[in-house]
Amino acid sequence: MARALTRIAHEILERAKGSTDVVLMGIPTRGVDLARRLAERIAAVEGGQVPVGSLDPTMYRDDLRLRPTRALEHTEEPAGGVEGKLVVLVDDVLYSGRTVRAALTALDDLGRPRNVQLAVLVDRGHRELPIRPDYIGKNLPTAQVEQVRVLVAERDGRDAVLIEREVTGSAQ
């Protein structure tokens, strides 16, 4: 995970030609932790601080009525806002694309960025929307019956990427 984040940080810097006007917006929960780590890596290379915020897209999801709503996380606008900035949305796992679509809509409420890019630690495929990440830590093709869980030390005590089979019913 550390190497993937370091590589993504360098790719962001290369594509943005530095860290000026770059803002990282983490999608809760683990995307926020990953955004903070990316900011640390970018600062280590560039010497300056990259603003980090969090963006909870829950209330913008198109499948809210189909799924139980989880507790809302706090949306935190980064210092200096997003207006006219290069915003990199950061998430742990990209699957259907629906969370990213909702995040793009939520981002509109904060202002009008100059450019929006997407960084994900894991791209597992199975897209339902035409969403493509700009930065990928690892392409990890999975079966529909599998789940990908990312653990981060800040929340889970360790860093790991786990592939688990979904449980569909009880064993008798």
N, C-alpha and C positions, 0 to 999 in steps of 0.2 A: 504494500500500500504506500509506503514512504517513497519508494522510487517512482511509482506512478504519479503521485502528487508533485514530486520534484519535476518530473518531465512535463506535466501539465503546466506548472508555473512557468517553466522556461518557454513553452510553446505560446502561452499567453503573452509573455514579454516580447517574444520574437514577432508575433503577429501584430501586437499593439505598438511595436517600436518603442518600448519602455512602459513605465507604469503611470505616466501622467494621464489623468482623467479616467483611469481604470477603477471600477467599483465592483466588488464581489458581493453578490446577493445569494445567501444560502437558503435553500428550501428546507424547512424543518422536517425532520428533526436533525438527522445526521448531516444533511447538506450544509447546515450552519457551521458545524464543527469542521467539516472539510474546507469550507470557505476560509475559516480562520487559519487553518494550516496552510492553505495556499497563500494567504496574505503574508504569513511568516516567511515562507520560502521566497516570495517575490521581494520582500523587504531585505532579506539576506543578500540577494543579488543586486538590487537597485539602491539599497540604502534608505529609501523613503517608505512611508507607511501607505498602505493601500486600504481605503475605507471598506469596511465590511458591514453588511446589514443582513436582515433576515426578512423573508417574504413568505407569509403563510397564504397559500392559494385556496384553502379549504372552501371558503364561501363562494368561490368562483368556479368550482368544479361543475361539469355538466352532468355528473352522475350522482349528485347529492341525494336525490330522491330514491336512488337504487341502493345506496350504501348507508350504513349507520354513520352519523357524523362524529368524528373524533373531536376531542377538546381542541379549541383554537389555540394555536401558538401565537406568540406576539410578533407582529410585523414591526421591524425596527429599521427606519430609514437611516442610511449611513450619513456620516458627517459630510456636508456639501451636497447632499441629495443625489438624484440621478439625472437631472435635467442636463442634456447635452453631453453626457458621459458615455463611455463604453462600459456597459453593464454585462458582467459575466454571471449568469445564473448557475448555481452550483447545486447538484443533487447527487445522492449516493447511487441510485439505480434508475436507469431509464428502461421503461417497459412499454406501456401502451402509448405514452406521449400525452395522456390526459392531464397529468399533474403539471407538465411544462406548459401546456396550452392555458391552463388555469392561472399559472404563474405569470404568463405574458399579459393576461387580462388584468391581474392584480397589479402588475408593474405600471400599467397605464394610469392607475389612480395616484401613483407617486410622482409622475412627470413624464417627460418625453426624452428618453435616452437618445443619443446620437446613433448608437448601435447596440444590439443585444446579441450575446453569444451564449452558448450552453456548454458547460463542462460537467461530465459525469464520471464517477469512479468506475461504474460498471454499466455497459450497454448489453442487455440480455436479449434484444430483438423483440419480435412479436408486436410491432407498432400497429396502432389503430389509426393514427393520425400522421400526416407528413411532417414529422419532427425528426431532425437529424442533429446530433451533437457536434460541436466544433472541436471539442477536446474530449478524449476518451482515455480513461486509465486502462481499462481492459474490456475487450469484446468477449462476452461469455455467453455463447449460444446455449439456450436452455429449452427444456420441454415445457409445454403449457402447464403441466401438473407440478412443476417445480417452482419454488420461491427462492429468490436471492435475498439474503439478509446481510447487511453490512454492520459490523460492530466497530465502534470507535472507543479508544481508551477513555476519552473524556466522559462517556456515558456508560460504557459497558465493561470497563476495566481492561480491555484488550482490543487490539486491532485484528479484524478477521473479515473474510468474505465467505459466507456459508451458502451452500446450495442445499435446500431441503425439499422433500416431496410434500405436497399439500396433503393434509389428512381430510379425506372425504367420507365422513361417517365414522361410526365406532366399530371397533373389532369385537366380535362376539364369539 
